[in-house]
Amino acid sequence: MILSGMFPPMRGGLPDHTDRLAHALSKDFRVTVLTSPGVDTDRPFAVRAEVTNWHDRDGLLHRVRAAAGEGPILWQYVPHMYGRGGVNFAVPGAMEGLAQDGRRQVVLAHEIRAPLSWWPHRGFYALSHRFMWRRVRKAADGIGISTGAWLERERRRGPDAGIVSSSHGTQGAGPLGGKPVVTGVRWFLAPSPSNIPVVRVDAGHCRAWRASHGLEGAAQVMAFFGSVGTGKQFDWVLEGWREARRRSEATGLVVLGGRPDPHLTDEERRWFRALGYLGGEEISQALQTVDLLALPFEDGVSERRSSFMVGLAHGMAVLTTVGEGTGEELRAGDFFRGVPLEAGGRGFAIAAGQGLAEVEMLRAMGERALRRYAERYDWACLAETIGRQLGERRSRVSG
């Protein structure tokens, strides 16, 4: 059973993620999604839209026990999905009750906690998230974290609160051959795969699409995908586009998902298109006409960034940033170009200009991106990883 407070037709990463994950898992499991009322229920798996109050611990426990049967339980965990400011002690309380029942629980943590703040209400939220997370850690048998850097930090905190992190999740003798130690939560990486399926296009698609959007004269096109808001550093994208245009004036910039209205010259406006929100098929068609996808995240690229995963799934050359949110696995990758955040907007712009000038390099990078996505990040990979976690029996040692 998958628990999620959000499900389509709600828009956003988490509703779509829950839906796609349930489809992927349903190939090997009999899946039930337990969620809130008012959602789509026409699915090849069961959708029980029954949780009217996520703050009612006893009511939530009753719903879970009734819906889950004897099977394992998978929680979608984002604090802000379950309460104002992300504060909801009933959710970890329900996890604790299920742990006492001996139920196997796996948590997918897409977010963990807000940063500490001197603002009283924000400070209260942040401290509450940390208290909730300690309880989640104790109750769960497995925790999949969507960001490699977060996973590395949580693994280092393994012995916290009596939990010994293990890569195998089995119990064994203590270091001196005495009483067995308690092996608690098993940590694993749970990337957020692309929510945009790749649609098939014909050989003349790129030229026809560009012509239909007034970019038929573009020698190359750069794109940004996602909302244009805090943390996305769209000004870096603009600077990178302008740097590319200094090298080749006929360089287009397409924005998918947002509708920014930057101050542009008349000449720049000729090559700029902000298309706003589009359906999945339209996004896929647009991405397959682009030479470089620019995603300068303010905390660095990570496996939880769905726009990054969409680019990989479409075999695109992706230019992004490397920062505190970037784990060791991505830092070692050769299937995208990562600019250190310390290089700033100017460093990102230079990388964009240079990248667009190297056509063969972009093509080779896109091919590596597609292979890496298929081998490591797509829905089948995630379902297989979670399936292994759900399929293992709970093992606890008391005393």
Summary of the structure (lengths in Angstrom):
residues: 399
radius of gyration: 22.8
end to end distance: 30.4
largest distance: 77.0
contacts: 1309
relative contact order: 0.11
helix: 43%
strand: 16%
